[in-house]
Amino acid sequence: WGRNYLVGHDRARADTRVFRASRIVGAICKVPTDEMCQVPNGDAPFTSLPSGADASALVAVLLPVRTAVVRVAPRETDRFSHELRDDARRLNDLADRQDSEGVARFEVTYRDAEWIAGILRQYGGDLVVEQPDDVRQLVEDGLAAVADQIAALTRGAR
């Protein structure tokens, strides 16, 4: 589940930003030094990480760890536990690992809401996001888009 990020200065927003590498699309070109903007601390533009800079610390500040709470249907609990073993922990007590319906509750840590929503969408109706609202909405929107695509394909096949 590795994720690669690029830390840089967003010229449009005039601010330091973290960009997920997998979302960078289009041609990439080097900007001539004379077209670079000054970095916020007033130093000259740089094309590599300055000495002593801590990119991990910057990412941690710009993309803080967040938590989602999800419920997972019994048939997917083991797969979920395995796939997100480093990022999820059960909330149900060990003696009562599932609720009365057999559903297990997990707390999942993440930094990027769209990334975790993409992972959670794979479980379809076997997973419900209890919180936070933005992740729940991303999962619901993604599943609705898939349903719309299937419906369109089904109509086109008739």
C-alpha positions, 0 to 999 in steps of 0.5 A: 500500500505504498504511496509516493508524494512530491512536496513542492510549492504550488504556484497557483496557490502560492503555498507549500503543497503535497502532491500524490505522485499517482495523481500527476497527469500530463507532461512533466517539464523542468521549469527554468530557474529564472521562472521559478518562484521564491520559496516561502522562507525567502531562499532561492528556488531549489530543484532538490531537497535542501540540506537538513530538510525533512520531507517526512515531517512536512508530509506529516504536517500537510497530510495529518493522520486521520481515523475512520470507523467502519463496519465490515460484514462477517464474510469480509472481516478476515480479508479486511483484517489482512489487507489493512493489517498495518492501518486497522484495528478492531474496535470490538472487544476481543471477547465480542469481536462482532456485534449482534449481527456478526459485523466487526467494527474497525478503526482505520488510520489514513492520511489521504481520504480519496486513497482510503475511500478507494480501498474501502469501495472494494468491499461494496455493500459488505462495508459501511463507513460510520465516520468521518462524513467526507470518507463516507461520501467519497465511498458512496459517490464512488459506488454510485458511479460504478452502479451508473456505469453498470446500468448504462452498460446493461441498457446498451446491451439490450 
